[in-house]
Amino acid sequence: MVIEDLYPSRTQATARWIDRQDPVVYAKDKRTDALTREQIDSFERDGFLIINSVFSQEEIDQYNEEFERLGNDPILSAKQEFIKEPESRTVRSIFAAHKFSDKYKALTNDPRIKDKVEYLLDDKTYVHQARINAKPGFKGKEFYWHSDFETWHVEDGMPRMRAISCLITMTENKSYNGSLMLIPGSHKRFVSCIGETPEEHYKDSLRKQEYGVPDQESLIKCYNENGIVVAECPPGSLILFDCNTLHGSNGNITPLPRRNIFFVLNAESNRLEQPFGGTKPRPDFIGHR
């Protein structure tokens, strides 16, 4: 059965703006103890939610120790799941970290996160992608502006906007050490991207993304309409953001490392199809099928 592509991208020489065809909050009027009404309304309006002090410092210390253990393991760090910085051998991201660590695996099922997400999506969920993003002091590179859904749709085959990214801060996230930046309200429209996807694009994009990023004119328009929110958070904070929210982060030239756990919960009813961009599916450690 051919599934209609509601969000075509990387098919034309100019960008298109497509109104969102999917709900933001699927549960809508159902009652829940997982979120307050104010939080639900904020997520629907802005496309993200920032909640401080969800995890204790003791828990965060354990997650940081686990990252060091994984990153320093010579056998593990040679695997393709361990992505290095473009100009060094420093670990930039560890993909599928929950497959190497029971601590991270337990976190993907933590009710402090999962109950909130499954209310917003009104469905059971599974892990579409999981990773730890590290920006070491002095040399952590930027992540350019993008909508995750655009990539997951084109390169992984995610059909609809029914997934939420979950970010747990492992260090202080300051405006000057590369904390997450989000454009509120950007989740309400899909901005198509320019440029045909090269085969095995993921091998380069995990280090530096050049395809699947909005054009500058579209970014200027989004910024003029909605501005930018810098998610400055202490360790142990939780950031939930809709799969289509435009976000990015600056490089880190400060002495302060910035490290975050990141995983995506996708609705079971929204499981991956064939990639809508016509390429082969990316490896399972990037988009679990």
ZIRATA-V592998 format. One record per pair of residues at least 12 apart in sequence whose ideal C-beta (glycine too) atoms are under 8 Angstrom apart, sorted by the first residue. I is the first residue (numbers start at 1). J is the second residue. If there is no record, write none. Layout:
# ZIRATA-V592998
I_J / I_J
This chain:
# ZIRATA-V592998
3_159 / 3_273 / 5_276 / 6_18 / 6_21 / 6_160 / 7_21 / 7_149 / 7_150 / 7_153 / 7_161 / 7_190 / 7_192 / 7_276 / 8_192 / 8_276 / 9_150 / 9_153 / 9_154 / 9_190 / 9_192 / 9_193 / 9_212 / 9_276 / 9_277 / 10_154 / 10_192 / 10_193 / 10_194 / 10_195 / 10_196 / 10_197 / 10_211 / 10_212 / 10_277 / 11_192 / 11_196 / 12_192 / 12_194 / 13_194 / 14_194 / 15_191 / 15_192 / 15_193 / 15_194 / 15_214 / 15_215 / 15_217 / 15_218 / 16_191 / 16_192 / 17_189 / 17_190 / 17_191 / 17_192 / 17_218 / 18_189 / 18_190 / 18_192 / 19_188 / 19_189 / 19_190 / 20_161 / 20_187 / 20_188 / 20_189 / 20_190 / 20_244 / 21_160 / 21_161 / 22_160 / 22_161 / 22_162 / 24_43 / 24_44 / 24_47 / 24_120 / 24_187 / 24_188 / 24_242 / 25_40 / 25_43 / 25_44 / 25_120 / 26_120 / 26_121 / 26_122 / 26_123 / 26_162 / 26_267 / 27_119 / 27_120 / 27_121 / 27_122 / 28_122 / 30_119 / 30_122 / 32_115 / 32_119 / 34_115 / 34_116 / 34_119 / 35_49 / 35_116 / 35_119 / 35_120 / 39_51 / 40_120 / 43_120 / 43_240 / 43_242 / 45_184 / 45_185 / 46_182 / 46_184 / 46_185 / 46_229 / 47_182 / 47_184 / 47_185 / 47_186 / 47_187 / 47_188 / 47_241 / 47_242 / 47_244 / 47_245 / 48_182 / 48_184 / 48_229 / 48_231 / 48_239 / 48_240 / 48_241 / 48_242 / 48_245 / 48_247 / 49_239 / 49_240 / 49_241 / 50_231 / 50_233 / 50_237 / 50_238 / 50_239 / 51_237 / 51_238 / 51_239 / 51_240 / 52_233 / 52_234 / 52_236 / 52_237 / 53_234 / 53_236 / 53_237 / 54_112 / 54_113 / 54_168 / 54_236 / 54_237 / 54_238 / 55_112 / 55_168 / 55_235 / 55_236 / 55_237 / 55_238 / 56_236 / 57_235 / 57_236 / 59_236 / 60_168 / 60_169 / 60_170 / 60_235 / 60_236 / 62_103 / 63_103 / 63_104 / 63_107 / 63_168 / 63_170 / 63_261 / 64_170 / 64_171 / 64_259 / 66_101 / 66_103 / 66_104 / 67_94 / 67_132 / 67_134 / 67_170 / 67_259 / 70_82 / 70_94 / 70_97 / 70_100 / 70_101 / 71_91 / 71_94 / 71_134 / 76_100 / 77_91 / 80_283 / 80_285 / 81_94 / 81_95 / 81_96 / 81_97 / 81_99 / 81_100 / 81_285 / 82_94 / 82_95 / 83_95 / 83_206 / 83_207 / 84_207 / 85_136 / 85_139 / 85_140 / 85_141 / 85_207 / 86_141 / 86_207 / 86_208 / 87_139 / 88_139 / 90_134 / 90_136 / 90_139 / 91_134 / 92_133 / 92_134 / 92_135 / 92_140 / 92_141 / 92_206 / 92_207 / 93_131 / 93_132 / 93_133 / 93_134 / 93_206 / 94_131 / 94_132 / 94_134 / 95_129 / 95_130 / 95_131 / 95_206 / 95_285 / 95_286 / 96_130 / 96_131 / 96_284 / 96_285 / 96_288 / 97_130 / 97_131 / 97_132 / 97_261 / 98_127 / 98_130 / 98_263 / 99_285 / 104_130 / 104_132 / 104_261 / 107_168 / 107_261 / 107_263 / 108_127 / 108_130 / 108_263 / 108_265 / 112_238 / 113_166 / 113_168 / 113_238 / 113_240 / 113_265 / 114_265 / 116_240 / 117_164 / 117_166 / 117_240 / 117_265 / 118_265 / 120_164 / 120_240 / 121_162 / 121_163 / 121_164 / 121_265 / 121_267 / 123_162 / 123_267 / 123_268 / 123_269 / 123_270 / 124_267 / 124_268 / 125_265 / 125_266 / 125_267 / 125_268 / 126_265 / 126_266 / 126_268 / 126_271 / 126_288 / 127_263 / 127_264 / 127_265 / 127_266 / 127_288 / 128_152 / 128_156 / 128_158 / 128_163 / 128_264 / 128_265 / 128_266 / 128_272 / 128_287 / 128_288 / 129_152 / 129_263 / 129_264 / 129_286 / 129_287 / 129_288 / 130_262 / 130_263 / 130_264 / 131_262 / 131_263 / 132_170 / 132_259 / 132_260 / 132_261 / 132_262 / 133_259 / 133_260 / 133_262 / 134_257 / 134_258 / 134_259 / 135_177 / 135_178 / 135_249 / 135_251 / 135_252 / 135_257 / 135_258 / 135_259 / 136_252 / 136_257 / 137_177 / 137_252 / 137_254 / 137_255 / 137_256 / 137_257 / 138_252 / 138_253 / 138_254 / 138_255 / 139_252 / 139_253 / 140_177 / 140_178 / 140_251 / 140_252 / 140_257 / 140_258 / 141_207 / 141_208 / 141_251 / 142_178 / 142_248 / 142_249 / 142_250 / 142_251 / 143_209 / 143_248 / 143_249 / 144_209 / 144_213 / 144_248 / 145_183 / 145_213 / 145_214 / 145_219 / 145_246 / 145_247 / 145_248 / 146_209 / 146_212 / 146_213 / 146_214 / 146_246 / 146_247 / 146_248 / 147_186 / 147_190 / 147_191 / 147_214 / 147_243 / 147_244 / 147_245 / 147_246 / 147_247 / 148_163 / 148_165 / 148_243 / 148_244 / 148_247 / 148_264 / 149_161 / 149_163 / 149_190 / 149_243 / 149_244 / 150_190 / 150_191 / 150_192 / 150_193 / 150_212 / 150_244 / 151_205 / 151_212 / 152_243 / 152_264 / 152_287 / 153_276 / 154_193 / 154_197 / 154_212 / 154_275 / 154_276 / 154_277 / 154_279 / 155_197 / 155_201 / 155_202 / 155_212 / 155_275 / 155_277 / 155_279 / 155_281 / 155_282 / 155_287 / 156_272 / 156_275 / 156_281 / 156_282 / 156_286 / 156_287 / 157_272 / 157_273 / 157_274 / 157_275 / 157_276 / 157_281 / 157_287 / 158_243 / 158_266 / 158_270 / 158_272 / 158_273 / 158_287 / 159_270 / 159_272 / 159_273 / 160_270 / 161_187 / 161_242 / 161_243 / 161_244 / 162_243 / 162_266 / 162_267 / 162_269 / 162_270 / 163_243 / 163_264 / 163_265 / 163_266 / 163_267 / 163_270 / 164_240 / 164_241 / 164_242 / 164_243 / 164_264 / 164_265 / 165_240 / 165_241 / 165_242 / 165_243 / 165_262 / 165_263 / 165_264 / 166_238 / 166_239 / 166_240 / 166_262 / 166_263 / 166_264 / 166_265 / 167_180 / 167_238 / 167_239 / 167_240 / 167_241 / 167_260 / 167_261 / 167_262 / 168_236 / 168_237 / 168_238 / 168_260 / 168_261 / 168_262 / 169_233 / 169_234 / 169_235 / 169_236 / 169_237 / 169_239 / 169_260 / 170_235 / 170_259 / 170_260 / 170_261 / 171_235 / 171_256 / 171_257 / 171_258 / 171_259 / 171_260 / 172_233 / 172_234 / 172_235 / 172_256 / 172_258 / 173_231 / 173_232 / 173_233 / 173_234 / 173_237 / 173_258 / 173_260 / 174_232 / 174_254 / 174_256 / 174_258 / 175_230 / 175_232 / 176_254 / 177_252 / 177_254 / 177_256 / 177_257 / 177_258 / 178_249 / 178_250 / 178_251 / 178_252 / 178_258 / 179_230 / 179_231 / 179_232 / 179_233 / 179_249 / 179_258 / 180_230 / 180_231 / 180_239 / 180_247 / 180_249 / 180_260 / 181_228 / 181_229 / 181_230 / 181_231 / 181_247 / 181_248 / 181_249 / 181_250 / 182_228 / 182_229 / 182_231 / 182_241 / 182_245 / 182_246 / 182_247 / 183_222 / 183_223 / 183_226 / 183_227 / 183_228 / 183_229 / 183_245 / 183_246 / 183_247 / 184_226 / 184_227 / 184_229 / 185_225 / 185_226 / 186_222 / 186_226 / 186_244 / 186_245 / 186_246 / 187_241 / 187_242 / 187_243 / 187_244 / 187_245 / 187_246 / 190_244 / 191_214 / 191_218 / 191_222 / 191_246 / 193_211 / 193_212 / 193_213 / 193_214 / 193_215 / 194_215 / 195_210 / 195_211 / 196_211 / 197_211 / 197_212 / 197_277 / 197_278 / 197_279 / 198_211 / 199_279 / 199_280 / 200_280 / 201_279 / 202_282 / 202_283 / 202_286 / 206_286 / 214_246 / 219_246 / 222_246 / 243_264 / 271_289 / 272_287 / 272_289
